[in-house]
Amino acid sequence: MKRQTEHEAVSHEFAPVFDKNSKILILGTFPSVKSREQKFYYGHPQNRFWKVMARLTESEVPQTIEEKKTLLLEHGIAVWDVIASCEIVGSSDSSIRNVVPADLNEILSQCDIRAIYANGGTAKKLYEKYSLKVTGRRIIGLPSTSPANAAYTVDRLMEYWGVIKENF
């Protein structure tokens, strides 16, 4: 597979996961190439997001998109991304430019969200730049579950991500 080296204009093509019972909102930056191919969140097989969610909720690691949605919704967790569209090279968060932020009020107006968490530093930074003024809600940064964040094992991620349980 040829590595992408040029910016590509892309739009988020799948809906946020939430329902009226969602209490926690987890925001990523923008879907990876693998996630865009699968049309669902955290689709790269090496991303630890679903392992972390399973540990947090004391559940089995979900395999299908339907199982993933069920796991999130049964535990009051909403998932979306900070960016609606941008220019990006492959899956590289550091290459993101020309950002159009997602309209987070779609979730915030329909749910009693107690806390907003960022999956990684770039998601936090972009939320603070584009969304904080609109939502007026602070975001809590957590280490990225991305395979690019190789310094963090699942156990180490859990040391930080465990804070989410306070809002279940």
N, C-alpha and C positions, 0 to 999 in steps of 0.2 A: 504494500500500500504506500502510495506516494504521500509524503508529509506535506501538509498545507503550509505555505509560506506567505500567502497574501491575505489581506483582510477581505472578509466576505460579509455583506449586509444580510443579517438574519433576524427573523422575528420569532418570538415565543409562540409555539403552535399548539400547546396543550393547556388545558384549564388548570387553575389552582385546585388543590384538594382541600375541601372544608365543608362543614355543614353548620347548622345553627348551634350545635353543641361544642364547637371548637373553642378551646380556651388558650391554646398555645399556637403561635405562628412561627414557623421556622422558614427563614428566607435564605435561599441560595443566591448566587450571582446571576447566572444564566446557564441554561442546559448545555452539557457537554455534547460533543458530536454523537457519542453513543446514546445519550438520553434523547437527543433530537431524532435519531434513527428509530428508537423504540417509542417515541412520543410519550415518555414518562420520566419522572424524576429519578436521578441517581442511577442511571442505566449502565454505567461502566462497571464491569464485574469486579474490579479492584476497589471501587468506592466502598467505604465502610459504613455509609449512612444506614443501610438496612440492618446491618449487624448491630449498630449502636441503638437503633430504634427497638430492635428485638430485645436487647439487654435492658433497656430502660423500661420496657413494658412487660418484661418477663414472659416473652412470647417466643415462638419459633421464628426463625428468619423467613420472612415472606419471599416467595419465589415469583409469583405471577403479579401482574399489575393489579388485578382484583384483590389478591391477598394483601398487597401493599396498601391499597386504599382502605380496606377493611381495618387493618392494623392501626392506621393513623386515625380514622374516624372513631373507632371504638375507644380510643384513648384521648379524644378531644384535641388532636393535633392537626393543624392546618399546615400545608406546605405550598410555597410558591417561590418565585424569584423576584429580585429587586428590579430586574431589567425586562422590559417588554420587547425591545429591539435594540440592536447595536451593530457595530462592525467588529468582527473578531477573527483572529487567526486560529482555526481549529477549535480547541477547547481551552485556549490560554487566557485565563482571566486577566493577566497582565497586558494583553494586547487589546483589550476592550476600549473602544472609542465611539464617539457619536451616540451616546446613550439616550434612549427614550425610556424613562422609568415606568414600571408597572403601576396601575392604579390600585393601590392597596386598599382603598376605601371600599372596594367590592367586598372584601372580607371584613374589614374593620367595622363597617356599618351593619353587617348582618350577624356578627358573632360577638360574644363577650370575651374578647381576647385579653387575657391577664398579663401576658408577657410575649415579647417579640425577641427571637433569637436569630443571630446571623451564623450561617454555616461558613465560617472562614472570615479572614480579615478583609478581603476584597468586598464581600457582601456587606459587611459592616460599614466600610468606608463609603461605598456607593449609596447605601441607605442614608447615611448621615449627609451625604452631599445632595441627593435628589429627593428623598422621601421624608426626612425628619421634619422639615418646615411644613409639609402638607399634613402629616399625620399628628404631629406634636407628641409622638410617642417615642421614648428612648428604646434603643435596641441593645441587647446583651450579646457581645461577641463570643463565639466559641471556636475552638480550633477546627479547621476544615477536615471533613471526612474524605476529601479527595485523595487518590493515590499519589498525587504530587506532594502531599504533606506526609512524606514517608517517615519523618521523625516521630510521628505519633502512631503507636500501636492501638488496637481497639481498647486495651486496658487503660492506656494513657488517655485516650479520648474520653473514656467513661469518667475519669477523674473530673473532667470539666463539664461534660454533657449531663452528668447526674443532677445538676442544678435544676434541670427541667422538671424533675419529679416533684419539686416543691409546688408546681402549678397544676398538677394532675387533678 
